[in-house]
Amino acid sequence: MDRAQLFEKNIAILSLKNPSLGAELKKIKEGSGMYSFQESRTGEMVPGWKEAGLSGASFHSLMNPQREAQRLMETLEGEGFLILLGLGGGYHAEAALARGFGLVLVLEYHLGGLYELLQYIDYTHLFTDPRFFLMGDLSGEELEELILHMYKPALYGGIKVLPLGPRVARDTALFQAAGEAINSAINRVSSDYSVQAHFGIRWFSNIIRNLAAESFWQDQPTQEVPPIGDAAICAAGPSLVMQIPRLAVKREKLFCIATDTSLPCLLSQGIVPDAVISMDCQHISYYHFLEAGPIEIPLFLDLASPPLLSSHNKNHVYYSGGHPLTQYLSQKMEGLKGILNLDTSGANVTYAALSLAESLGAQSIELYGADFSYPLGVSYARGTYIYSYFAKLQHRLMPLEAQASAFLYRTPLEKLEQPKGSWYYQTGGLNMYRRMLEEKAAQMEAQVLPLEGMGAPISIRPQGLARAGQAAKGSRGFSNTSSSAPGKALRLYRDKVAALPPVGDPGSSPAAYLAALDVEEADVFTTLLPLAGALRKRRTLESFREAAEAAKDFCITEIDKLLP
């Protein structure tokens, strides 16, 4: 087979999995002249450098490149997600797949060089494997988004990065930028997965119990929120107390949305908000409303919120947040398609409140108490639940002050100075929340105006402010209708989970299993991922098969307990 025929064979298979890369490679008429090629003693083609100063730098052993790759992979634990920096002859990827890695992603740069490789080496056995992916010339941002999309810790377990040394040495800057994007993606995925592993079971339990309460859904009155213009969002940072006088002056002109944590503080200062939003799945959320007492303020609840909250306030509206199960139900199930969908990807209730204001058509939004830090070492505004909670728990050996200090120092802190001698503590989590809120505000049509407080300053990029006033005037608002369908939707969902194909033998890979599912089955299986992550951690399950089957069994068993 000549080089042109081998290239066409490779590109035909590659294009089935990565059409855009295949199309770019087809445009190339001549290679870059980067590589030389030698045959190993065992008959495999080994690429190396052809350029001056790099001549003879082969990428693999000229004795037995396959055995060399196998020995390298034996030093790594299998079944994870492996990122290879550099394709070379494909021997590392081949050995990784044989070793049992669930997903192998190869990154390459310079399409002219990749064009050459496809002319000399047959990669079709890799391209046809559902666990293998080849990407070329990705920017750091594109690579980060790709990993966020592909890497599911509940399925693959750990993630590893392995450079092909001679290949990386030539383009150090490109692969270093790729490494930074990979690290950024891993940090984001790890943060999200740690939350899933901690709350996955509770999320699932809350969702199915809220859906199973058909008596509530039948009796729920229609809720209406008219379109809003100017809005205020009240977070629970310590700065809220000093900002309340400004809010009181403007109160009649603003549609006030309180986060659940800020509600008792506002009420204690005579401010009654127009709406309250809650997204925490933990039962401790109930303390916010115990402090507030009986209220009739419209309460927006995530479908994953504790069922206890809905019984406390009948004047409430469920919304679908970021959990894949609520997303699936709201998109696919009759009776739930009219549910409000909110962007909760910022992972905190202030971000969710911003999404609510946006969905209601707000044209300008003022942020109160959004400190995203601990100003002067204080965690929450006075009047919030944490003070009364600590007061009830205190005793001679653990006074309120000691509990507040323990709460503050539970995670690593960084002290940052403010002008005029003030200061605040910053944590990695709060800093991430602030950055995500800034990014969202920059993309919104509404003008977002953070009030100056004592905490970390919020910086909205100019392009966000430039769109101020472009929000649809007087549009949107919200109206829900009662329905008795959620219980039926829950039964239908349970049957779809039960109908998922079995994962198969213990060596089954996540990528191979997912590739065999049709679109509907893949959507249903995705709803189980947070639950699988939680069960994998709680039961110390090692394999993808164990985690997947445990999640399916748990889901069916728990729903069966609720349905007649």
VOVEX-811876 format. One line per field, with one value per residue (C-alpha): residue number from 0; residue in one letter; chain; x, z, y. Coordinates in nm, 4 decimals. Example, Ala and Ser with C-alpha at 12.3 -4.5 7.8 and 13.67 -1.06 7.14 Angstrom:
REM residues 2
num: c(0 1)
residuo: c(A S)
cadena: c(A A)
x: c(1.2300 1.3670)
z: c(0.7800 0.7140)
y: c(-0.4500 -0.1060)
//
This chain:
REM residues 564
num: c(0 1 2 3 4 5 6 7 8 9 10 11 12 13 14 15 16 17 18 19 20 21 22 23 24 25 26 27 28 29 30 31 32 33 34 35 36 37 38 39 40 41 42 43 44 45 46 47 48 49 50 51 52 53 54 55 56 57 58 59 60 61 62 63 64 65 66 67 68 69 70 71 72 73 74 75 76 77 78 79 80 81 82 83 84 85 86 87 88 89 90 91 92 93 94 95 96 97 98 99 100 101 102 103 104 105 106 107 108 109 110 111 112 113 114 115 116 117 118 119 120 121 122 123 124 125 126 127 128 129 130 131 132 133 134 135 136 137 138 139 140 141 142 143 144 145 146 147 148 149 150 151 152 153 154 155 156 157 158 159 160 161 162 163 164 165 166 167 168 169 170 171 172 173 174 175 176 177 178 179 180 181 182 183 184 185 186 187 188 189 190 191 192 193 194 195 196 197 198 199 200 201 202 203 204 205 206 207 208 209 210 211 212 213 214 215 216 217 218 219 220 221 222 223 224 225 226 227 228 229 230 231 232 233 234 235 236 237 238 239 240 241 242 243 244 245 246 247 248 249 250 251 252 253 254 255 256 257 258 259 260 261 262 263 264 265 266 267 268 269 270 271 272 273 274 275 276 277 278 279 280 281 282 283 284 285 286 287 288 289 290 291 292 293 294 295 296 297 298 299 300 301 302 303 304 305 306 307 308 309 310 311 312 313 314 315 316 317 318 319 320 321 322 323 324 325 326 327 328 329 330 331 332 333 334 335 336 337 338 339 340 341 342 343 344 345 346 347 348 349 350 351 352 353 354 355 356 357 358 359 360 361 362 363 364 365 366 367 368 369 370 371 372 373 374 375 376 377 378 379 380 381 382 383 384 385 386 387 388 389 390 391 392 393 394 395 396 397 398 399 400 401 402 403 404 405 406 407 408 409 410 411 412 413 414 415 416 417 418 419 420 421 422 423 424 425 426 427 428 429 430 431 432 433 434 435 436 437 438 439 440 441 442 443 444 445 446 447 448 449 450 451 452 453 454 455 456 457 458 459 460 461 462 463 464 465 466 467 468 469 470 471 472 473 474 475 476 477 478 479 480 481 482 483 484 485 486 487 488 489 490 491 492 493 494 495 496 497 498 499 500 501 502 503 504 505 506 507 508 509 510 511 512 513 514 515 516 517 518 519 520 521 522 523 524 525 526 527 528 529 530 531 532 533 534 535 536 537 538 539 540 541 542 543 544 545 546 547 548 549 550 551 552 553 554 555 556 557 558 559 560 561 562 563)
residuo: c(M D R A Q L F E K N I A I L S L K N P S L G A E L K K I K E G S G M Y S F Q E S R T G E M V P G W K E A G L S G A S F H S L M N P Q R E A Q R L M E T L E G E G F L I L L G L G G G Y H A E A A L A R G F G L V L V L E Y H L G G L Y E L L Q Y I D Y T H L F T D P R F F L M G D L S G E E L E E L I L H M Y K P A L Y G G I K V L P L G P R V A R D T A L F Q A A G E A I N S A I N R V S S D Y S V Q A H F G I R W F S N I I R N L A A E S F W Q D Q P T Q E V P P I G D A A I C A A G P S L V M Q I P R L A V K R E K L F C I A T D T S L P C L L S Q G I V P D A V I S M D C Q H I S Y Y H F L E A G P I E I P L F L D L A S P P L L S S H N K N H V Y Y S G G H P L T Q Y L S Q K M E G L K G I L N L D T S G A N V T Y A A L S L A E S L G A Q S I E L Y G A D F S Y P L G V S Y A R G T Y I Y S Y F A K L Q H R L M P L E A Q A S A F L Y R T P L E K L E Q P K G S W Y Y Q T G G L N M Y R R M L E E K A A Q M E A Q V L P L E G M G A P I S I R P Q G L A R A G Q A A K G S R G F S N T S S S A P G K A L R L Y R D K V A A L P P V G D P G S S P A A Y L A A L D V E E A D V F T T L L P L A G A L R K R R T L E S F R E A A E A A K D F C I T E I D K L L P)
cadena: c(A A A A A A A A A A A A A A A A A A A A A A A A A A A A A A A A A A A A A A A A A A A A A A A A A A A A A A A A A A A A A A A A A A A A A A A A A A A A A A A A A A A A A A A A A A A A A A A A A A A A A A A A A A A A A A A A A A A A A A A A A A A A A A A A A A A A A A A A A A A A A A A A A A A A A A A A A A A A A A A A A A A A A A A A A A A A A A A A A A A A A A A A A A A A A A A A A A A A A A A A A A A A A A A A A A A A A A A A A A A A A A A A A A A A A A A A A A A A A A A A A A A A A A A A A A A A A A A A A A A A A A A A A A A A A A A A A A A A A A A A A A A A A A A A A A A A A A A A A A A A A A A A A A A A A A A A A A A A A A A A A A A A A A A A A A A A A A A A A A A A A A A A A A A A A A A A A A A A A A A A A A A A A A A A A A A A A A A A A A A A A A A A A A A A A A A A A A A A A A A A A A A A A A A A A A A A A A A A A A A A A A A A A A A A A A A A A A A A A A A A A A A A A A A A A A A A A A A A A A A A A A A A A A A A A A A A A A A A A A A A A A A A A A A A A A A A A A A A A A A A A A A A A A A A A A A A A A A A A A A A A A A A A A A A A A A A A A A A A A A A A A A A A A A A A A A A A A A A A A A A A A A A)
x: c(0.0000 0.1538 0.1529 -0.1486 -0.3575 -0.2552 -0.3453 -0.6896 -0.7462 -0.6535 -0.8487 -1.1650 -1.1812 -1.0661 -1.3319 -1.6091 -1.5171 -1.3690 -1.5126 -1.3674 -1.0106 -1.0552 -1.1748 -0.8751 -0.6293 -0.7896 -0.7100 -0.3362 -0.1515 0.1996 0.3553 0.5659 0.8845 0.9095 0.9556 1.1880 1.0749 1.2687 1.1652 1.2268 1.3812 1.0353 0.8968 0.7058 0.7425 0.9021 0.8801 1.1605 1.2827 1.4105 1.4942 1.8480 1.9633 1.6994 1.8099 1.8002 1.5743 1.3342 1.0058 1.0147 1.2519 1.4073 1.4310 1.0676 0.8463 0.5385 0.7148 0.8633 0.5132 0.3695 0.6337 0.5628 0.1879 0.2466 0.3691 0.0279 -0.3003 -0.5602 -0.9275 -0.8772 -0.8753 -0.5334 -0.4212 -0.1200 0.0801 0.1927 0.0788 0.4088 0.3621 0.0536 0.2259 0.1633 -0.2058 -0.2254 -0.0656 -0.2902 -0.6022 -0.4714 -0.3892 -0.7568 -0.7785 -1.1375 -1.0579 -0.7421 -0.7172 -0.4163 -0.3201 -0.1168 -0.0038 0.1007 -0.1459 0.1216 0.3169 0.0056 -0.0579 0.2857 0.2225 -0.1002 0.0945 0.3455 0.1679 -0.1613 -0.3650 -0.7015 -0.7009 -0.6860 -0.9376 -1.1982 -1.1673 -1.4508 -1.2141 -0.9635 -0.9813 -0.7302 -0.7418 -0.5237 -0.4283 -0.6696 -0.6457 -0.6200 -0.9840 -1.1025 -0.9018 -1.0377 -1.3959 -1.3292 -1.2022 -1.4929 -1.7239 -1.5429 -1.4131 -1.6670 -1.4887 -1.7857 -1.7200 -1.3463 -1.2021 -0.8688 -0.7084 -0.3438 -0.1255 0.1685 0.4002 0.5816 0.9169 1.0900 0.7672 0.6958 1.0568 1.0187 0.7026 0.7444 0.5356 0.2382 0.2321 0.2947 -0.0145 -0.2040 -0.0874 -0.2158 -0.5549 -0.5644 -0.4847 -0.7537 -1.0103 -0.9087 -0.9480 -1.2967 -1.3995 -1.2529 -1.4425 -1.7667 -1.7085 -1.6311 -1.9706 -2.1377 -1.9693 -2.0826 -2.4380 -2.5250 -2.7451 -2.9187 -2.9873 -3.1448 -3.3473 -3.4849 -3.5743 -3.7709 -3.9525 -4.0525 -4.1797 -4.3592 -4.5633 -4.8507 -5.0907 -4.8803 -4.8527 -5.2295 -5.3033 -5.0314 -5.1916 -5.0850 -4.8030 -4.7455 -4.4537 -4.4986 -4.2158 -3.9682 -3.7526 -3.4948 -3.3992 -3.1992 -3.0342 -2.9482 -2.6708 -2.5788 -2.2285 -2.1430 -2.1667 -2.5437 -2.6078 -2.4293 -2.6000 -2.9569 -3.0200 -2.9548 -3.1870 -3.4574 -3.4488 -3.4866 -3.7085 -4.0270 -3.8433 -3.6692 -3.7917 -3.6043 -3.4817 -3.3393 -3.1143 -3.2468 -2.9523 -3.0148 -3.3905 -3.3903 -3.1411 -3.3614 -3.6801 -3.5118 -3.4359 -3.7908 -3.7165 -3.9685 -3.8372 -4.0551 -3.9122 -3.6750 -3.4574 -3.3019 -3.0856 -2.9095 -3.0079 -2.9147 -3.1790 -2.9929 -3.1589 -3.4682 -3.2978 -3.3198 -3.6967 -3.7309 -3.5598 -3.7936 -4.1118 -4.4281 -4.4095 -4.6122 -4.3310 -4.2928 -4.0226 -3.8262 -3.6973 -3.4671 -3.6291 -3.3361 -3.4261 -3.5342 -3.9078 -3.9441 -3.9089 -4.2131 -4.4260 -4.3079 -4.4204 -4.7093 -4.6460 -4.3525 -4.2357 -4.0028 -3.7294 -3.4865 -3.1238 -2.8083 -2.8702 -2.8889 -3.1978 -3.4005 -3.2742 -3.3831 -3.7241 -3.7931 -3.7026 -3.8506 -4.1424 -4.4946 -4.6252 -4.2779 -4.1852 -4.3264 -4.1040 -3.8728 -3.5129 -3.2378 -2.8649 -2.7098 -2.3663 -2.2091 -2.2713 -2.3938 -2.7291 -2.6287 -2.5498 -2.8876 -3.0591 -2.8876 -3.0222 -3.3713 -3.3587 -3.2405 -3.5208 -3.7792 -3.6561 -3.4634 -3.2981 -3.0649 -2.9614 -2.7980 -2.6019 -2.6183 -2.4108 -2.2158 -1.8801 -1.7535 -1.5041 -1.4884 -1.4468 -1.2582 -1.2895 -1.6734 -1.8556 -2.2210 -2.4317 -2.5822 -2.9298 -2.8574 -2.9187 -2.5593 -2.5544 -2.8631 -2.7515 -2.4149 -2.5788 -2.7986 -2.4991 -2.2585 -2.1387 -1.8615 -1.5895 -1.7201 -1.8646 -2.0218 -1.6953 -1.5049 -1.7660 -1.7555 -1.3754 -1.3844 -1.6333 -1.4094 -1.0869 -1.2298 -1.0635 -0.7322 -0.7536 -0.5620 -0.5612 -0.5916 -0.5622 -0.8217 -0.7771 -0.8241 -0.6779 -0.9547 -0.8950 -1.0717 -1.0066 -1.0354 -1.0822 -1.0374 -1.4068 -1.5354 -1.2902 -1.4187 -1.7805 -1.6954 -1.5173 -1.8081 -2.0565 -1.8395 -1.8310 -2.2073 -2.2728 -2.0421 -2.2564 -2.5952 -2.8012 -2.9002 -2.6692 -2.5273 -2.4181 -2.2303 -2.2429 -1.9141 -1.8783 -1.6150 -1.5364 -1.3654 -1.4430 -1.6555 -1.5307 -1.7741 -1.5982 -1.6917 -1.8658 -2.1222 -2.2005 -2.2073 -2.5203 -2.7111 -3.0609 -3.0806 -3.2901 -3.6395 -3.8544 -4.1487 -4.1071 -4.0872 -4.1969 -4.3190 -4.6355 -4.6583 -4.9547 -5.0393 -5.0115 -5.0653 -4.8133 -4.4883 -4.5723 -4.6372 -4.3130 -4.1267 -4.2655 -4.1759 -3.8233 -3.7867 -3.8851 -3.6330 -3.3545 -3.4564 -3.4482 -3.0877 -2.8608 -2.6491 -2.2965 -2.1518 -1.8321 -1.6049 -1.3647 -1.6259 -1.5072 -1.7272 -1.6587 -1.7521 -2.0705 -2.1757 -2.0999 -2.3405 -2.6311 -2.8802 -2.9466 -3.2368 -3.0502 -2.7434 -2.9593 -3.1118 -2.7737 -2.6307 -2.8920 -2.7319 -2.3784 -2.3978 -2.5545 -2.2867 -2.0160 -2.1621 -2.2046 -1.8543 -1.7114 -1.9392 -1.9001 -1.5389 -1.6342 -1.3326 -1.4741 -1.7044 -1.9261 -1.9756 -2.0587 -2.2985 -2.4885 -2.5039 -2.6546 -2.9172 -3.0156 -3.0287 -3.2433 -3.4986 -3.5162 -3.5675 -3.8363 -4.0188 -4.0441 -4.2347 -4.4669 -4.7896)
z: c(0.0000 -0.1040 0.1126 -0.0592 -0.0119 0.3536 0.4175 0.2598 0.4678 0.7875 0.7095 0.6154 0.9610 1.1519 0.9847 1.1196 1.4772 1.4240 1.1010 1.1565 1.1999 0.9032 0.6881 0.7854 0.7069 0.3667 0.2735 0.3188 -0.0026 0.1307 0.4627 0.6744 0.6441 1.0227 1.0534 0.9491 0.9617 1.0433 1.0724 1.4073 1.4354 1.5004 1.1845 1.3236 1.1700 1.4155 1.3581 1.4611 1.3925 1.0495 1.1347 1.1912 1.5470 1.6125 1.3622 1.5034 1.7950 1.7513 1.9414 2.0319 2.0715 1.7461 1.8976 1.9956 2.0320 2.1347 2.4224 2.5369 2.5462 2.7296 3.0028 3.0437 3.0781 3.3390 3.5705 3.5514 3.7031 3.4400 3.3841 3.4131 3.1614 2.9966 2.8040 2.5789 2.4657 2.1185 1.8909 1.7617 1.6184 1.8344 2.0429 2.3769 2.2939 2.1798 2.5033 2.7149 2.5571 2.6074 2.9692 3.0288 3.0254 2.9816 2.7600 2.5770 2.4384 2.2197 2.1576 1.8542 1.7029 1.3474 1.1107 0.8423 1.0649 1.1482 0.7739 0.7395 1.0183 0.8529 0.5319 0.6922 0.9803 0.9917 1.2866 1.1875 1.4735 1.7110 1.5254 1.5348 1.9111 2.0874 2.3739 2.1530 2.0479 1.8505 1.8573 1.6632 1.7117 1.9978 2.1791 2.5575 2.5909 2.3443 2.5225 2.8637 2.7385 2.5679 2.8903 3.0884 2.8358 2.8132 3.1630 3.3999 3.7213 3.8240 3.5141 3.4587 3.8047 3.7898 3.5110 3.4053 3.1609 2.9833 2.7498 2.4571 2.5543 2.2176 2.0654 2.3498 2.3539 2.0101 2.0929 2.4637 2.4679 2.2927 2.5163 2.8272 2.7427 2.6908 3.0336 3.1956 3.0271 3.1419 3.5011 3.4933 3.3638 3.6209 3.9033 3.7827 3.7334 4.0693 4.2480 4.0779 4.1351 4.5039 4.5376 4.3394 4.5489 4.8667 4.7678 4.4841 4.6953 4.8694 4.5406 4.3962 4.7090 4.7222 4.3522 4.3470 4.6703 4.5421 4.2235 4.4086 4.6168 4.3662 4.6237 4.6418 4.2640 4.2276 4.4964 4.4001 4.3023 3.9906 4.0698 3.8703 3.8782 3.6502 3.4270 3.6281 3.5396 3.8014 4.0538 4.3712 4.4725 4.8384 4.9303 5.2926 5.3164 5.6142 5.3917 5.3610 5.6981 5.6004 5.2580 5.3815 5.4352 5.0620 4.9764 5.2063 5.0226 4.6819 4.7952 4.6132 4.2809 4.2954 4.2641 4.5573 4.5358 4.8590 4.8828 5.1497 5.3808 5.3670 5.4335 5.8175 5.8112 5.5741 5.7706 6.0960 5.9342 5.8068 5.4429 5.2949 4.9626 4.6611 4.6143 4.7837 4.6127 4.7576 4.5913 4.8757 4.9026 5.2704 5.5422 5.7197 5.4655 5.6826 5.9471 5.7192 5.7185 6.0869 6.1649 5.9264 6.0607 5.8508 5.5245 5.2056 4.9896 4.6614 4.7192 4.4241 4.5019 4.3071 4.2415 4.4420 4.7491 5.0668 5.0501 5.3959 5.2474 5.0225 5.3225 5.5070 5.2366 5.0054 4.7979 4.6070 4.2585 4.1630 3.9077 3.7312 3.8134 3.6892 3.8001 3.4904 3.6255 3.6622 3.3226 3.1641 3.3295 3.2397 2.8742 2.8134 3.0484 2.9864 3.2765 3.3633 3.0382 3.1647 3.4708 3.5088 3.4031 3.5759 3.5148 3.8426 3.7025 3.9297 4.2186 4.4654 4.5447 4.4535 4.1009 4.0911 4.2015 3.9166 3.6768 3.8211 3.7752 3.4185 3.3427 3.4771 3.2357 3.4691 3.2902 3.5737 3.8794 4.1957 4.4098 4.7879 5.0374 4.7632 4.9447 4.8272 5.1137 5.4902 5.5569 5.8823 5.9495 5.9573 5.7641 5.7384 5.7973 6.1417 6.1686 5.9531 6.0880 6.1759 6.4858 6.6495 6.5392 6.7102 7.0129 7.0614 7.0366 7.2542 7.5941 7.8368 7.6316 7.2946 7.3119 7.0133 6.9253 6.9111 6.6820 6.4517 6.4427 6.3652 6.0857 5.9424 5.9491 5.8127 5.4753 5.3853 5.3966 5.2276 5.3876 5.1437 5.2297 5.1323 5.0954 5.4115 5.6312 5.5883 5.4976 5.4187 5.4041 5.0658 4.9997 4.6767 4.6635 4.7242 4.4701 4.2108 4.2870 4.2382 3.9057 3.7712 3.8691 3.6977 3.3803 3.3792 3.4434 3.1539 2.9161 3.0309 2.8562 3.1881 3.3643 3.6790 3.9458 4.2472 4.5426 4.7079 5.0307 5.2704 5.0843 4.7615 4.4865 4.1975 3.8559 3.5629 3.2278 3.0063 2.7417 3.0022 3.0964 2.7331 2.6776 2.9533 2.8497 2.5750 2.7842 2.6533 2.8126 3.0050 2.8688 3.0407 3.4027 3.5065 3.5431 3.6362 3.6158 3.8501 3.7165 3.8359 3.5856 3.7896 3.9533 3.6115 3.4866 3.7759 3.6918 3.3247 3.4210 3.6498 3.3635 3.1298 3.3838 3.4239 3.0447 3.0116 2.8667 3.1252 3.1497 3.0665 3.1714 3.4429 3.1813 3.0009 2.9369 2.9868 2.6341 2.4739 2.6794 2.6006 2.2312 2.2222 2.3677 2.1511 2.2176 2.4586 2.6531 2.6807 2.8173 3.0777 3.1776 3.2192 3.4860 3.7017 3.7003 4.0229 4.1985 4.0608 4.1849 4.5353 4.5490 4.4107 4.6973 4.9729 4.8816 4.7549 4.4201 4.1956 3.8478 3.6142 3.5932 3.9701 3.9943 3.6993 3.8127 4.1724 4.0528 3.8395 4.1239 4.3800 4.1513 4.0837 4.4487 4.5839 4.3300 4.3948 4.7626 4.6664 4.3919 4.4714)
y: c(0.0000 0.3323 0.6467 0.8058 0.4927 0.4593 0.8230 0.7745 0.4622 0.6445 0.9590 0.7687 0.6051 0.9146 1.1305 0.9094 1.0048 1.3525 1.5004 1.8481 1.7206 1.4903 1.7794 1.9948 1.7158 1.6558 2.0169 1.9573 1.8743 1.8223 1.7232 1.9561 1.7541 1.7289 1.3559 1.0788 0.7163 0.3992 0.0395 -0.1292 -0.4751 -0.6157 -0.4549 -0.1514 0.1951 0.4411 0.8180 1.0540 1.4038 1.5002 1.8594 1.9847 1.9299 1.6662 1.4025 1.0529 1.1437 0.8521 0.8627 0.4924 0.2015 0.0825 -0.2647 -0.3322 -0.0210 -0.2204 -0.3961 -0.0648 0.0906 -0.2104 -0.1842 0.1839 0.1243 -0.1469 0.1283 0.2989 0.1892 0.1053 0.1969 0.5712 0.8543 0.8920 1.2003 1.1420 1.4434 1.3403 1.0582 0.9223 0.5744 0.5185 0.2503 0.4223 0.4595 0.0964 -0.0266 0.1981 0.0523 -0.3006 -0.2116 -0.1295 0.2489 0.3581 0.6562 0.7645 1.1189 1.2071 1.5700 1.6720 2.0012 2.1004 1.9364 1.9154 1.6795 1.4787 1.4519 1.2898 1.0402 0.9270 0.8584 0.6240 0.4460 0.2560 0.3903 0.2455 -0.0077 0.2914 0.5075 0.2297 0.1807 0.3720 0.4540 0.6417 1.0075 1.2147 1.5953 1.8371 2.2022 2.2755 2.6074 2.6009 2.7065 2.4416 2.1739 2.2688 2.2553 1.9211 1.7634 1.9050 1.7389 1.4033 1.3349 1.1792 1.0686 0.8543 0.6436 0.6618 0.7129 0.8966 1.0984 1.0851 1.2778 1.1133 1.3074 1.1516 1.3027 1.3599 1.4954 1.7376 1.8627 2.0218 2.2223 2.2843 2.6045 2.4436 2.1386 2.3474 2.5548 2.2288 2.1112 2.4300 2.3863 2.0235 2.1240 2.3910 2.1416 1.8797 2.1315 2.2213 1.8602 1.7574 2.0322 1.9323 1.5625 1.6079 1.7760 1.4964 1.2283 1.4042 1.4968 1.2561 1.0285 1.3170 1.4969 1.1851 1.1144 1.4691 1.4770 1.1535 1.2374 1.5787 1.4174 1.1401 1.3852 1.3871 1.5251 1.8377 1.8719 1.8372 2.0945 2.3396 2.6704 2.8507 3.0916 3.4068 3.6476 3.9469 4.0726 4.2774 4.5763 4.6718 4.4056 4.3647 4.0375 3.9975 3.7559 3.6874 3.8338 4.0581 4.3681 4.3167 4.4819 4.8033 4.8055 4.7543 5.1314 5.1880 4.8991 5.0418 5.3757 5.2091 4.9240 5.0274 5.0571 4.7195 4.3636 4.2124 3.8516 3.7141 3.4133 3.1764 3.2509 3.6264 3.6029 3.6187 3.9082 4.1089 4.0406 4.1420 4.4792 4.5291 4.4360 4.1918 4.0557 3.9835 3.6344 3.3909 3.1313 2.8159 2.5492 2.3641 1.9966 1.9758 1.9778 2.2554 2.4870 2.4585 2.6742 2.9786 2.9519 2.8648 3.1926 3.3764 3.2188 3.1627 3.3582 3.3792 3.5152 3.3212 3.0617 2.9219 2.5723 2.3447 2.0070 1.8670 2.0773 1.8964 1.8045 1.9587 2.3074 2.2694 2.1773 2.4889 2.7305 2.6429 2.9540 2.8060 2.7170 2.4336 2.4937 2.2652 2.3403 2.1714 1.8134 1.5896 1.4138 1.7345 1.8485 1.5221 1.5235 1.8871 1.8266 1.4828 1.4219 1.5452 1.7481 1.8795 2.0525 2.3815 2.3883 2.6862 2.6128 2.8088 2.8162 2.6983 2.6105 2.8698 2.6258 2.8870 3.0433 3.4010 3.2807 3.1025 3.4246 3.6080 3.3452 3.3891 3.7675 3.7141 3.4681 3.7133 3.9815 4.2134 4.5050 4.6059 4.4051 4.5376 4.2898 4.3324 4.1341 3.9520 3.9446 3.6038 3.6222 3.6690 4.0448 4.1033 3.7313 3.7340 3.4614 3.5785 3.8870 3.9378 3.7904 3.4851 3.1360 3.0551 3.2764 3.1264 2.7790 2.8159 2.9731 2.6646 2.4332 2.6253 2.5011 2.5851 2.4145 2.5310 2.8852 3.0567 3.2330 2.9041 2.7491 3.0507 3.0269 2.6538 2.7202 2.9926 2.7901 2.4644 2.5371 2.7075 3.0888 3.3666 3.7095 4.0011 4.3688 4.6264 5.0036 5.2094 4.9358 4.6788 4.3131 3.9870 3.6155 3.4443 3.0718 2.8797 2.7911 3.1447 3.2833 3.0346 3.1315 3.4992 3.4397 3.2337 3.5028 3.7653 3.5556 3.5110 3.8802 3.9693 3.7632 3.8915 4.1538 4.3063 4.5499 4.3905 4.6398 4.4988 4.7339 4.8188 4.6256 4.4982 4.1761 4.0716 4.3253 4.1992 4.3079 4.2951 4.3083 4.6073 4.3953 4.2946 4.6541 4.7607 4.5570 4.7321 4.8258 4.5636 4.3249 4.2745 4.5427 4.4111 4.0584 3.7239 3.6910 3.3477 3.1462 2.7793 2.5479 2.2642 1.9111 1.5560 1.4172 1.4064 1.0726 0.9210 1.0756 0.9148 0.5702 0.6144 0.7208 0.4171 0.1866 0.3523 0.2969 -0.0666 -0.1075 0.0138 -0.2557 -0.4377 -0.3036 -0.6447 -0.8163 -0.6711 -0.5385 -0.3290 0.0255 0.3333 0.4587 0.1262 0.1033 0.4607 0.4140 0.1184 0.3207 0.5061 0.8760 0.8184 0.5500 0.7740 1.0579 0.8270 0.6858 1.0371 1.1112 0.8398 0.9832 1.1915 0.8938 0.6605 0.8971 0.9027 0.5256 0.4709 0.6751 0.5446 0.1763 0.2068 0.0560 0.0064 -0.0526 0.1325 -0.1754 -0.1888 0.1819 0.1773 -0.1316 -0.0035 0.3260 0.1488 -0.0855 0.1955 0.4109 0.1372 0.0274 0.3795 0.4700 0.1438 0.2418 0.5573 0.4389 0.2490)
//
